[in-house]
Amino acid sequence: MYEYAIMSETVNVKPEALVAESKKELLSSLGIDLVRVMDIVHKSLNTYEGGGWEILSHDLTKLDRHLVVSFLIRRQK
């Protein structure tokens, strides 16, 4: 049996990313921020409400100049 939760972090999209001329420029601009989010979430999995969590899936939602990165996590009860 598992217990489930959702963890979310936000990324502020820099203005230069919004006017990127290529996919490569866009990914480069967002890449550092997304790595930061992954680092935060990865470190939190062992401490959030007692730890022991694993990521099952993720989702990105764009809100104006922000990306909300949500992770579905679970651990054994």
ABEGO torsion letter per residue (X at the ends): XBBBBBBBBBBBBBAAAAABABAAAAAAAAAAAAAAAAAAAAAAAAABGGEGBBBABBBBBBBEABBBBBBBBBBBX
